[in-house]
Amino acid sequence: MKKIWLLGLFACSFGGVQAQSHGERKLVVVTFDGYRWKDVFRGADSALFFAKLTGSKDSARLVDEFWGRDYTERRGKLMPFFWKTIATQGQVYGNRDIDSKDNVTNPYWFSYPGYNEIFTGYADTAINSNDYPANPNVTLPEYLNGKPGFKGKVAAFTSWVAFERILNKDRSGIPVNAGYTEFTGPGRNSVQEVLSQEQFLLPKPFGIHERPDAVTYLLAREYLKQQHPRMLQISFIETDAFGHQDKYDGYLQSARNNDAMLKDLWNYLQSDPYYKGQTTLVIATDHGRGEGPDWTHHNNKTPGSDQIWCAFMGPYTPALGQVKGVQVWQKQYARTMAALLGTGFDGTAAHPAGPLISAVVGPKASHAVAGTGKQAASSIKVLPTAEGDGIREREYLVNALVRIADPVLEALSRGQLHKTMPVEAAKPDFRAYSTHLEAFGRLLAGMAPWLELGPDDSPEGQLRKKYGDLARASIKKAVDPTSPDFMNFCNGRQPLVDAAFFAQALLRAPTQLWARLDTVTKKQTLDALRSSRAITPSYTNWLMFSATIEAALLKYGGECDKMRLDYAFRQLMGWYKGDGAYGDGPEFHWDYYNSFVMQPMLLDASQVLQKADPKNPDNKFWDDIFHRSQRYAVVQERMISPEATYPPIGRSLAYRFGCFHLLARVALMEALPKELAPQQVRAALYAVIHRQLEAPGTFDPKGWLQIGLYGHQPGIGESYISTGSLYLCSEAFLPLGLPASNQFWQGPDMPWTALKIWRGENIGTDHAL
C-alpha cells in the first residue's frame, strides 16, 4: 500500500512545469549515505549477497534483479541510470580497480564529519560525533545563500534529521527539511501537504530520526518545481541504515531505488526550461564501510571506511566517464561545486576549502551576451565560461603543470628516469638515446619562469619550493657523469635540440635554477652544454639551438662561440618572409616552428646578448625581432577558434599547446600589443590547455604524456616523436612566471578575437606588420 501511495504522488507531482528560462547556472547535489564504492563499481558483493539469500523466500527474485555473470552486468542491474547515463555523459571517481581513488580527509570516517567536509571543503577535527551541536563552520549552501543571485535560492531536503545541525539551519537561514519534519515553506502545494502529513503514518524502520528516502525525494522534487532553487541538496539515508541493520538485500534495493530517483530527477531537470542545459548533477557519499562481517560498520578502526566515490554530470563538465589513475579528496567537492555554479568558495583563512577537482571544472558553457542574460545568436560552445576568473584559472594551470612534471622530476631527482620512463615512439629503440633529455629539457624550459618566482608561505609558493628542489636535484642527476641518469648531450643529433631547451630553462630562472646549484653541478652543466658543440646544426631552425646554448654559456660561463650566435641571427634575419613570420631555412613551411623554436629562442638569446655584450653588432636586430614577435603573437591569438581549437597544420602536432610558445613568451614579457588584452590571452590559453589536457588518453595510467593532439593518437607522431618530445607542451605555461598580482591574472575573462567575431561583435580590422 505504501508503494502505491508513493507512486501516485510521483505521478501527480510531474505536471505543471513553469516555463522560465535563465542563463544562471544551477546545481543539484545528491548524497547516498554510507554506500560503498565496491557496490557502485562491482555490483552486488557475492560474499554478502549469497550469505543473505540463505533461507530467503525472495532468493529467486533477488538473483534475477541483482546478480549477473560479471561485475558490469551486476552493477548495471543495481544502478542502471548511473551506468547508462552518468558514467557515459559525466565523470566518475572512486573505482579503485582502475586506480581511481577518492578518500575522506577527516580522521573519523562517519557521517557528520563527512558531510561537514563535503560542504565546507575542510576536515574539522573538532566535529568528532554525529551528536555534535550546530556546525560552527560556514557551509557552501550558507555561503551561497548570502550572495546576490543565490539569496533565497538554496535549499536542502534530507532523510536524516541531523542536517538541521550540519547545515546550521537557524544561523544560515536556509530551508532545511530534515527527517520526520513537516514542510511549511512558501508555495506549499497539495502534494507537499499530503507528504508532510502522511509521512508520520508510515512505518519507521530506522527510528524517529531517519525517514524513508522516497518521502525526502518527493518533497524535494516539488520544491524544485515550485521554487526553482539554484542549489538544491537531497540527502538519502537508507543505504547506511540497512547497512547498520545487516540487511544487504534492503541495502541493494535502496541503492536501486535511489538510482531510479536520480533518473526521475534528471529527466525532470531536462524537461524544465529553467534547468535544462544549465544544471549540474553531483552525486557523492559521506563515508565508506567495512568488508565481510564488518560491512555493517564504519569508523577509523574499520578498514575501507575512508574510501568513497563521487560523480559529476552536466553541461560544464567534460564527459570523461570513469577517470583513471587519479586521487581526489572529499574536501575538494565544495570548491568544485561552487565553480560549477560559476562562483568561488575559499572557505576561511583558518579553514581553507580544498582545491578544485580540475578536470570537472571549466568545460563547455554557452557564453551569455554581456548584461542581457540571453544566449548569443551563434550559440557557440566554448571552454571556459566568461564567469571564469584569473585566480581560478591560475590554480588550474599550476596544478596542470605539476601534473605534467611529476613523473619526470620525481623519477629524475632519484636517478630513476631511465629506469621508469616509458618510450612511446614509432621505433622506440631508435629514440631511447635522446628521449630522456627531451622530457627534462623541454619540461624545465616551460616551468622555469614559474620556479623563478621563488618560494613563499602561500600554497603555490610552497609548491614552487617543492618543485624547485626537485628541479635542482634533477639537474644534478642529469649532468653528473657518474649518475644512472646522466644525459646524452653529444652523441647522435637530437641532443643538440634538447640541450638548447635545457639552456633556455637556465636562462629563464637565473636565481632559482642556476644560482642555487652547487659549484660542481655548475661546472658539470657548462661541460655538458659545451659537449653539444660536437653536433653540427642543420640549415634550419636548428641554428637557434646552437645559438641558445651559446647564450647560456655566455651568461653563466663568461664565454661563448660568438660565430654560432652571429650566424644564427643573420640567417634568421635573411629568412624573414614578412608579416611576423620566418622561413624554416630558405623556404616557408606552414607549421608552428616560428613558435615552437625560432621566435622564442631569438628573444631569449637576443636579451642575453644585449646585457652580456652591449657592443655586439647583432644587437641591431633587436627591434625587428621584438616587433615581429608581437605581430606573430597577434596571429597566434587569432588562430584560436571560439571552441578553443586551432588549425592542425604542419609537423610536430604532438607538441600540443606548445605551439603557443611564442604567444606565452610575449605575455610573460608583458609585451602584448595593444589589441591583445592580457585577460583575453589568458582566457584563450587556458581554454586551449584545458581542452587538450582533459581529453581522455592524454596521460597514461602512471601519469606520463602520450602521443596525440587531442587524447592518445599515436598516428599523429612523426618518426622523431617520442614520449620525451611531448613535454614541449610545457612552454605554454610561461605566463605562470607572472605573479598572481599581475594584471594578466586579474579581472574577469575577456573573449578572444575569434570568439568576439563569431558572436557577432563589431571589432577593428587586422593589419600586416
Solvent accessible surface area in square Angstrom, and as a share of the most:
residue,aa,sasa,rsa
1,M,189,0.84
2,K,78,0.33
3,K,160,0.68
4,I,121,0.61
5,W,62,0.22
6,L,15,0.08
7,L,117,0.58
8,G,39,0.38
9,L,13,0.06
10,F,48,0.20
11,A,75,0.58
12,C,77,0.46
13,S,1,0.01
14,F,99,0.41
15,G,41,0.39
16,G,64,0.62
17,V,56,0.32
18,Q,59,0.26
19,A,97,0.75
20,Q,67,0.30
21,S,84,0.54
22,H,83,0.37
23,G,34,0.33
24,E,65,0.29
25,R,14,0.05
26,K,0,0.00
27,L,0,0.00
28,V,2,0.01
29,V,0,0.00
30,V,1,0.01
31,T,0,0.00
32,F,0,0.00
33,D,1,0.00
34,G,0,0.00
35,Y,0,0.00
36,R,6,0.02
37,W,16,0.06
38,K,35,0.15
39,D,0,0.00
40,V,1,0.00
41,F,1,0.01
42,R,85,0.31
43,G,1,0.01
44,A,4,0.03
45,D,37,0.19
46,S,58,0.37
47,A,70,0.55
48,L,11,0.06
49,F,6,0.02
50,F,89,0.37
51,A,64,0.50
52,K,68,0.29
53,L,18,0.09
54,T,116,0.68
55,G,83,0.80
56,S,35,0.23
57,K,198,0.84
58,D,54,0.28
59,S,40,0.26
60,A,81,0.63
61,R,98,0.36
62,L,5,0.02
63,V,56,0.32
64,D,104,0.54
65,E,36,0.16
66,F,0,0.00
67,W,56,0.20
68,G,9,0.08
69,R,219,0.80
70,D,65,0.34
71,Y,105,0.40
72,T,64,0.37
73,E,55,0.24
74,R,41,0.15
75,R,29,0.11
76,G,23,0.23
77,K,63,0.27
78,L,1,0.00
79,M,0,0.00
80,P,46,0.29
81,F,14,0.06
82,F,0,0.00
83,W,29,0.10
84,K,154,0.65
85,T,24,0.14
86,I,0,0.00
87,A,11,0.09
88,T,81,0.47
89,Q,96,0.43
90,G,0,0.00
91,Q,0,0.00
92,V,1,0.01
93,Y,3,0.01
94,G,0,0.00
95,N,7,0.04
96,R,57,0.21
97,D,80,0.41
98,I,50,0.25
99,D,68,0.35
100,S,1,0.00
101,K,74,0.31
102,D,0,0.00
103,N,13,0.07
104,V,7,0.04
105,T,49,0.29
106,N,2,0.01
107,P,56,0.35
108,Y,42,0.16
109,W,54,0.19
110,F,39,0.16
111,S,6,0.04
112,Y,0,0.00
113,P,2,0.01
114,G,0,0.00
115,Y,1,0.00
116,N,0,0.00
117,E,0,0.00
118,I,0,0.00
119,F,0,0.00
120,T,5,0.03
121,G,1,0.01
122,Y,52,0.20
123,A,21,0.16
124,D,13,0.07
125,T,82,0.48
126,A,55,0.43
127,I,0,0.00
128,N,85,0.43
129,S,38,0.25
130,N,50,0.25
131,D,120,0.62
132,Y,46,0.17
133,P,88,0.55
134,A,50,0.39
135,N,0,0.00
136,P,76,0.48
137,N,17,0.09
138,V,63,0.36
139,T,1,0.00
140,L,0,0.00
141,P,2,0.01
142,E,25,0.11
143,Y,80,0.31
144,L,0,0.00
145,N,7,0.04
146,G,62,0.59
147,K,54,0.23
148,P,123,0.77
149,G,43,0.41
150,F,8,0.03
151,K,139,0.59
152,G,54,0.52
153,K,56,0.24
154,V,1,0.01
155,A,2,0.01
156,A,1,0.01
157,F,2,0.01
158,T,0,0.00
159,S,0,0.00
160,W,28,0.10
161,V,41,0.24
162,A,1,0.01
163,F,2,0.01
164,E,56,0.25
165,R,71,0.26
166,I,0,0.00
167,L,0,0.00
168,N,14,0.07
169,K,68,0.29
170,D,139,0.72
171,R,108,0.39
172,S,11,0.07
173,G,54,0.52
174,I,3,0.02
175,P,49,0.31
176,V,5,0.03
177,N,9,0.05
178,A,0,0.00
179,G,0,0.00
180,Y,29,0.11
181,T,38,0.22
182,E,72,0.32
183,F,9,0.04
184,T,107,0.62
185,G,23,0.22
186,P,87,0.55
187,G,50,0.48
188,R,75,0.27
189,N,37,0.19
190,S,80,0.51
191,V,13,0.07
192,Q,2,0.01
193,E,74,0.33
194,V,57,0.33
195,L,0,0.00
196,S,0,0.00
197,Q,90,0.40
198,E,55,0.25
199,Q,0,0.00
200,F,90,0.37
201,L,137,0.68
202,L,20,0.10
203,P,91,0.57
204,K,78,0.33
205,P,65,0.41
206,F,28,0.11
207,G,34,0.32
208,I,118,0.60
209,H,102,0.45
210,E,35,0.15
211,R,0,0.00
212,P,3,0.02
213,D,1,0.01
214,A,19,0.15
215,V,0,0.00
216,T,0,0.00
217,Y,1,0.00
218,L,0,0.00
219,L,0,0.00
220,A,0,0.00
221,R,3,0.01
222,E,1,0.00
223,Y,9,0.03
224,L,1,0.00
225,K,13,0.05
226,Q,57,0.25
227,Q,55,0.25
228,H,4,0.02
229,P,3,0.02
230,R,19,0.07
231,M,1,0.00
232,L,1,0.00
233,Q,1,0.01
234,I,1,0.00
235,S,2,0.01
236,F,5,0.02
237,I,5,0.02
238,E,23,0.10
239,T,1,0.00
240,D,10,0.05
241,A,8,0.06
242,F,38,0.16
243,G,0,0.00
244,H,96,0.43
245,Q,68,0.30
246,D,62,0.32
247,K,101,0.43
248,Y,1,0.00
249,D,59,0.31
250,G,11,0.11
251,Y,0,0.00
252,L,0,0.00
253,Q,44,0.20
254,S,2,0.02
255,A,0,0.00
256,R,63,0.23
257,N,77,0.39
258,N,0,0.00
259,D,2,0.01
260,A,58,0.45
261,M,12,0.05
262,L,1,0.01
263,K,104,0.44
264,D,33,0.17
265,L,1,0.01
266,W,29,0.10
267,N,71,0.37
268,Y,1,0.00
269,L,0,0.00
270,Q,56,0.25
271,S,58,0.38
272,D,0,0.00
273,P,54,0.34
274,Y,4,0.01
275,Y,1,0.00
276,K,120,0.51
277,G,47,0.45
278,Q,24,0.11
279,T,2,0.01
280,T,0,0.00
281,L,0,0.00
282,V,1,0.00
283,I,0,0.00
284,A,1,0.01
285,T,0,0.00
286,D,0,0.00
287,H,0,0.00
288,G,1,0.01
289,R,5,0.02
290,G,0,0.00
291,E,94,0.42
292,G,25,0.24
293,P,128,0.81
294,D,67,0.35
295,W,2,0.01
296,T,15,0.09
297,H,91,0.41
298,H,18,0.08
299,N,56,0.29
300,N,73,0.38
301,K,183,0.78
302,T,11,0.06
303,P,108,0.68
304,G,14,0.13
305,S,0,0.00
306,D,27,0.14
307,Q,44,0.20
308,I,0,0.00
309,W,0,0.00
310,C,0,0.00
311,A,0,0.00
312,F,0,0.00
313,M,3,0.01
314,G,13,0.12
315,P,42,0.26
316,Y,11,0.04
317,T,8,0.05
318,P,29,0.18
319,A,63,0.49
320,L,34,0.17
321,G,10,0.10
322,Q,45,0.20
323,V,18,0.10
324,K,128,0.54
325,G,31,0.30
326,V,33,0.19
327,Q,72,0.32
328,V,8,0.04
329,W,89,0.31
330,Q,0,0.00
331,K,65,0.28
332,Q,17,0.08
333,Y,1,0.01
334,A,0,0.00
335,R,42,0.15
336,T,0,0.00
337,M,1,0.00
338,A,0,0.00
339,A,5,0.04
340,L,1,0.00
341,L,3,0.02
342,G,26,0.25
343,T,27,0.16
344,G,41,0.40
345,F,5,0.02
346,D,93,0.48
347,G,29,0.28
348,T,70,0.41
349,A,112,0.87
350,A,81,0.63
351,H,63,0.28
352,P,79,0.50
353,A,7,0.06
354,G,5,0.05
355,P,57,0.36
356,L,8,0.04
357,I,7,0.04
358,S,22,0.14
359,A,14,0.11
360,V,0,0.00
361,V,5,0.03
362,G,5,0.05
363,P,1,0.01
364,K,114,0.48
365,A,4,0.03
366,S,38,0.24
367,H,14,0.06
368,A,43,0.33
369,V,61,0.35
370,A,93,0.72
371,G,90,0.87
372,T,76,0.44
373,G,45,0.43
374,K,145,0.61
375,Q,89,0.39
376,A,8,0.06
377,A,109,0.85
378,S,53,0.34
379,S,68,0.44
380,I,25,0.13
381,K,105,0.44
382,V,1,0.00
383,L,10,0.05
384,P,2,0.01
385,T,10,0.06
386,A,42,0.32
387,E,91,0.41
388,G,1,0.01
389,D,60,0.31
390,G,1,0.01
391,I,88,0.45
392,R,41,0.15
393,E,0,0.00
394,R,6,0.02
395,E,52,0.23
396,Y,7,0.03
397,L,10,0.05
398,V,5,0.03
399,N,44,0.23
400,A,6,0.04
401,L,0,0.00
402,V,16,0.09
403,R,94,0.34
404,I,0,0.00
405,A,0,0.00
406,D,45,0.23
407,P,18,0.12
408,V,0,0.00
409,L,0,0.00
410,E,54,0.24
411,A,6,0.04
412,L,0,0.00
413,S,17,0.11
414,R,134,0.49
415,G,10,0.09
416,Q,64,0.29
417,L,0,0.00
418,H,79,0.35
419,K,170,0.72
420,T,63,0.37
421,M,11,0.05
422,P,52,0.33
423,V,39,0.22
424,E,46,0.20
425,A,16,0.13
426,A,77,0.60
427,K,138,0.58
428,P,60,0.38
429,D,135,0.70
430,F,117,0.49
431,R,12,0.04
432,A,41,0.32
433,Y,85,0.32
434,S,2,0.02
435,T,0,0.00
436,H,12,0.05
437,L,3,0.02
438,E,1,0.01
439,A,0,0.00
440,F,0,0.00
441,G,0,0.00
442,R,5,0.02
443,L,0,0.00
444,L,0,0.00
445,A,0,0.00
446,G,0,0.00
447,M,0,0.00
448,A,0,0.00
449,P,9,0.05
450,W,0,0.00
451,L,3,0.02
452,E,48,0.21
453,L,61,0.30
454,G,6,0.06
455,P,62,0.39
456,D,66,0.34
457,D,139,0.72
458,S,47,0.30
459,P,118,0.74
460,E,36,0.16
461,G,0,0.00
462,Q,87,0.38
463,L,52,0.26
464,R,19,0.07
465,K,98,0.41
466,K,92,0.39
467,Y,4,0.02
468,G,3,0.03
469,D,59,0.31
470,L,26,0.13
471,A,0,0.00
472,R,27,0.10
473,A,40,0.31
474,S,0,0.00
475,I,0,0.00
476,K,93,0.40
477,K,65,0.28
478,A,0,0.00
479,V,1,0.01
480,D,34,0.18
481,P,86,0.54
482,T,120,0.70
483,S,14,0.09
484,P,101,0.64
485,D,0,0.00
486,F,84,0.35
487,M,2,0.01
488,N,35,0.18
489,F,5,0.02
490,C,50,0.30
491,N,101,0.52
492,G,49,0.47
493,R,111,0.40
494,Q,20,0.09
495,P,1,0.01
496,L,1,0.01
497,V,8,0.05
498,D,0,0.00
499,A,0,0.00
500,A,0,0.00
501,F,1,0.01
502,F,0,0.00
503,A,0,0.00
504,Q,0,0.00
505,A,0,0.00
506,L,0,0.00
507,L,19,0.09
508,R,21,0.08
509,A,0,0.00
510,P,47,0.30
511,T,71,0.41
512,Q,22,0.10
513,L,0,0.00
514,W,26,0.09
515,A,57,0.44
516,R,122,0.44
517,L,14,0.07
518,D,65,0.34
519,T,114,0.66
520,V,92,0.53
521,T,1,0.01
522,K,54,0.23
523,K,130,0.55
524,Q,40,0.18
525,T,0,0.00
526,L,22,0.11
527,D,60,0.31
528,A,7,0.05
529,L,1,0.00
530,R,76,0.28
531,S,41,0.26
532,S,1,0.01
533,R,72,0.26
534,A,83,0.65
535,I,7,0.03
536,T,102,0.59
537,P,26,0.17
538,S,42,0.27
539,Y,106,0.40
540,T,41,0.24
541,N,1,0.01
542,W,48,0.17
543,L,9,0.04
544,M,0,0.00
545,F,4,0.02
546,S,4,0.03
547,A,0,0.00
548,T,0,0.00
549,I,3,0.01
550,E,1,0.01
551,A,1,0.00
552,A,0,0.00
553,L,0,0.00
554,L,20,0.10
555,K,82,0.35
556,Y,35,0.13
557,G,29,0.28
558,G,62,0.59
559,E,71,0.32
560,C,21,0.13
561,D,43,0.22
562,K,101,0.43
563,M,125,0.56
564,R,51,0.18
565,L,3,0.02
566,D,45,0.24
567,Y,91,0.35
568,A,1,0.01
569,F,1,0.01
570,R,98,0.36
571,Q,41,0.18
572,L,0,0.00
573,M,31,0.14
574,G,62,0.60
575,W,11,0.04
576,Y,54,0.20
577,K,96,0.41
578,G,27,0.26
579,D,57,0.30
580,G,0,0.00
581,A,16,0.12
582,Y,2,0.01
583,G,0,0.00
584,D,11,0.06
585,G,1,0.01
586,P,72,0.45
587,E,118,0.53
588,F,88,0.37
589,H,81,0.36
590,W,181,0.64
591,D,14,0.07
592,Y,2,0.01
593,Y,14,0.05
594,N,6,0.03
595,S,0,0.00
596,F,2,0.01
597,V,3,0.02
598,M,1,0.00
599,Q,4,0.02
600,P,0,0.00
601,M,0,0.00
602,L,0,0.00
603,L,0,0.00
604,D,6,0.03
605,A,0,0.00
606,S,6,0.04
607,Q,57,0.25
608,V,16,0.09
609,L,1,0.01
610,Q,59,0.26
611,K,170,0.72
612,A,50,0.39
613,D,26,0.13
614,P,97,0.61
615,K,190,0.80
616,N,22,0.11
617,P,87,0.55
618,D,6,0.03
619,N,31,0.16
620,K,134,0.57
621,F,26,0.11
622,W,47,0.17
623,D,90,0.47
624,D,68,0.35
625,I,5,0.03
626,F,44,0.18
627,H,90,0.40
628,R,34,0.12
629,S,1,0.01
630,Q,32,0.14
631,R,24,0.09
632,Y,20,0.08
633,A,0,0.00
634,V,3,0.01
635,V,43,0.25
636,Q,0,0.00
637,E,0,0.00
638,R,77,0.28
639,M,40,0.18
640,I,0,0.00
641,S,25,0.16
642,P,11,0.07
643,E,68,0.30
644,A,1,0.01
645,T,53,0.31
646,Y,21,0.08
647,P,50,0.31
648,P,87,0.55
649,I,57,0.29
650,G,41,0.39
651,R,85,0.31
652,S,0,0.00
653,L,20,0.10
654,A,0,0.00
655,Y,9,0.04
656,R,3,0.01
657,F,1,0.00
658,G,0,0.00
659,C,2,0.01
660,F,0,0.00
661,H,0,0.00
662,L,0,0.00
663,L,0,0.00
664,A,0,0.00
665,R,18,0.07
666,V,1,0.00
667,A,2,0.01
668,L,31,0.16
669,M,44,0.20
670,E,112,0.50
671,A,14,0.11
672,L,31,0.15
673,P,21,0.13
674,K,200,0.85
675,E,94,0.42
676,L,5,0.03
677,A,24,0.19
678,P,28,0.18
679,Q,27,0.12
680,Q,4,0.02
681,V,0,0.00
682,R,2,0.01
683,A,2,0.01
684,A,0,0.00
685,L,6,0.03
686,Y,2,0.01
687,A,0,0.00
688,V,0,0.00
689,I,1,0.01
690,H,0,0.00
691,R,61,0.22
692,Q,9,0.04
693,L,4,0.02
694,E,14,0.06
695,A,4,0.03
696,P,85,0.53
697,G,30,0.29
698,T,1,0.01
699,F,25,0.10
700,D,29,0.15
701,P,100,0.63
702,K,169,0.72
703,G,21,0.20
704,W,12,0.04
705,L,3,0.01
706,Q,32,0.14
707,I,6,0.03
708,G,0,0.00
709,L,24,0.12
710,Y,109,0.41
711,G,3,0.03
712,H,78,0.35
713,Q,71,0.31
714,P,74,0.46
715,G,81,0.78
716,I,48,0.25
717,G,17,0.17
718,E,52,0.23
719,S,71,0.46
720,Y,56,0.21
721,I,0,0.00
722,S,0,0.00
723,T,1,0.01
724,G,0,0.00
725,S,0,0.00
726,L,0,0.00
727,Y,0,0.00
728,L,1,0.01
729,C,0,0.00
730,S,0,0.00
731,E,0,0.00
732,A,2,0.02
733,F,3,0.01
734,L,0,0.00
735,P,5,0.03
736,L,1,0.00
737,G,11,0.10
738,L,11,0.05
739,P,61,0.38
740,A,40,0.31
741,S,92,0.59
742,N,24,0.12
743,Q,111,0.49
744,F,6,0.02
745,W,1,0.00
746,Q,75,0.33
747,G,40,0.38
748,P,95,0.60
749,D,14,0.07
750,M,80,0.36
751,P,28,0.17
752,W,3,0.01
753,T,8,0.05
754,A,11,0.09
755,L,0,0.00
756,K,41,0.17
757,I,69,0.35
758,W,162,0.57
759,R,46,0.17
760,G,68,0.65
761,E,71,0.32
762,N,155,0.79
763,I,56,0.28
764,G,60,0.58
765,T,111,0.65
766,D,65,0.34
767,H,137,0.61
768,A,75,0.58
769,L,114,0.56
